[in-house]
C-alpha cells in the first residue's frame, strides 16, 4: 500500500496556499475592474462611442461591447494568469508543458469558448429585450438546455481538441475488461475505455466517466495507468460509476439550474437598482453588462459554499458506492494516497478552507473512510 510522502505534503500545503492567494488577487482585480467601468462612466462612454461611430444595431452592439470590455480585462489579467497557469505549476514540478504548448492551449480555449459565449450572450440579450421582466426565467431554461447539450457533445466535439483519446490496446486489455465489467455491474452503458495523453501537460493523474447517453465513456489519464495498480484504478473508477448509479449528473444539473434560476431572479431585481443608479436606458442596455456580470459574480461567490457542500455530499456517496461495489478498501485508500503524492493534493486542509473552496471531501477524510470501511 502506498504511503504519504511528508515532503510532498509540505509542498502541497504551500502550493494550495499560494493558489488561494492568487485566486483572491484575481477575484479582487475582477471586482475592481468592473466597478471602475461603472463608477467612472466608461461603460456608457463606450456604448455611446460605438453607437455614434459604428452605427451598430442591437445584435452587433452587445458582442462588440463585451469583446472590448472582456478583451481589455484579459490583457490586464494576463500576467496573473500566466503565473498561476504556467509558472507556478512548473515551480512545484506539476507541469510538463512547454510555454509554446501552453500558449496554444490558451488560444484553443479562446477559439472554442468565444463563439459559444457570444451565442449565449446574444440569446441572453434577446430574452432581455423580448420578454422584459421575465428574462431570468427564460435565461435559466436556456442554460439548462445548453448544459445538457454540452454534457452530451463535449466528449466527442470539444475534449478531442485538447487531448488525444485512444481505446486501451491489447497491453491493457485485462484492465479494460475489468472496468467494463464494473460498469455492467453498475448498470451503466459505456462505449468503451479510453486512454488520453494527460502527461503532455501534467504529472497529475485522473480518471473520469464523460458524456451522457450514447457518448458516455470511461477515460483514464496515461499518468494514472502508468503509476497506479489495476486495483487502485478500479477503485478510483468505481467512484466515478457511483455518480451514475446515484444519478448525480441529472441531480447536479437540476440543482445547478435551480441555483441559476434564483441567481437570475435576484439579478433581475438588482439590475433595476443598477439601471436607476448608473443611468442605463434599460436592463438590456449593452452598457449595463458590467453591472450584470458583477451581480452574477457576487451571487456565485456567496453561493459557492452551499454548492460545494452539496457536491461534497454526492462525492461521499460515490466513495461509499466504490467501497461497497469493489470491497477493495485498501486499494481505494492506497489510490487516494497515491493521488495525494502525485497530484500534490493537500490531505488535511483547514476546515474553513474546505468550507469555502472544496467541492470534494479532503483526501485525508476519504482515505480514513476507506481504512475504516466494513462490508455491509
Buried (B, 14 or more C-beta within 10 A) or exposed (E): EBEBBEEBBEBBBEBBEBBBEBEEBBEEBBBEBBEEBBEEBBBBEBBEEBBEEEEBEBEBBBBBBBBEBBEBBEEEBEEEEBBBBBEBBBEBEBBBBEEEBBEEBBEEEEEBEEEEBBEBBBBBBBBBBEEEEEBBBBBBBBBBEBBBEEBBBBBBEBBEEBBEBEEBEEEBEEBBEBBBEBBEEBEBEBBBBBBBBBBBBBBBBBBBBBBBEEBBBBBBBBBBBEBBBBBBBBBBBBBBBBBBBBEBBEEBBEBBBEBBBBBBBBBBEBBEEBBEEBEBEEBBBBBBBBBBBBBBBBBEEEBBBEBBEBBBEBBBBBBBBBBBBBEBBBBBBBBBBBBBBBBBBBBEBEEEBBBEBBBBBBBBBBBBBBEEBEEE
